[in-house]
Amino acid sequence: MDNYQFLRDYQNLQYSIMFDQLIDLNFCRIGYCAGDDSGFWNQALVNQLLNTKQLSLIELTLQKLNRQSTVYFENKQSLNNLVKLLKTNNYTFSFEDSWLFHSGNKVVSSRFKQVKKITTETELELFLKIFNACYQKNDPQNAYGELGDYLKVAEKVWHKYHVSDRLEYLIAYQQDEPVAVATLTNYGKIGYISNVGSLRQVRGKGFGKLATLYCVAESIKHGNRYHCLATEEGTYADEFYKRIGFKKKFSAVCYIKKQS
């Protein structure tokens, strides 16, 4: 599978979870999230050099959805002219995703009994509380800051999918205390790991690693071919995942049009 096809499959994975609509425009596909207006979840996935007419259609489509025009694409030399076009049309760089994959080999399971899957409303409340506490601003190990509207979306989609294996929320415990979280989404042979976080007071004790590798093991159990995640290029988290066995396959960049 080439990287662009993988990103399209990832859109399919997130459809009805984070993406409420996937809009095909022949030359690209736009993902739209009703509950979160950030560029992470409202963007046009592109794999070619656009012309001004095509770019205008992207802008019009996202404008009708009350979203900023955002273009997302693999960071590769053949799309350098796309970057020039976007900059010429008042777009600025927003972020770069590092797409990391785990082979599934050498996953140590000795501490897996410390991880629990969320199955009840009470457990969901606890998960959301710990999740929110793990993602705070002014944290050098967190590139994303506070969760904002994303927390509400996370609560909503759990109610939609918790009875199936498509979406799994997990908490890691230090004895009886919940200290770390992670999410695994399963779809189309992809096991996508997200929402990994640990409380500051337990950082360095292996709970983030535990939660992440538990997701890898669960992904293997589900028969997925790919066990993967995306994090911001060059951040602490990027290096952390590489240290625990993930390898970068490619990166993808996001450009957002400045508001006039």
PyMOL commands that set and color helices and strands:
alter all, ss='L'
color gray80, all
select helices_A, chain A and resi 3-14+52-64+77-88+112-114+121-134+150-161+200-202+207-221+236-243
alter helices_A, ss='H'
color red, helices_A
select strands_A, chain A and resi 21-24+28-32+43-46+70-74+91-102+115-117+167-174+177-187+190-198+226-232+246-257
alter strands_A, ss='S'
color yellow, strands_A
deselect
rebuild
show_as cartoon
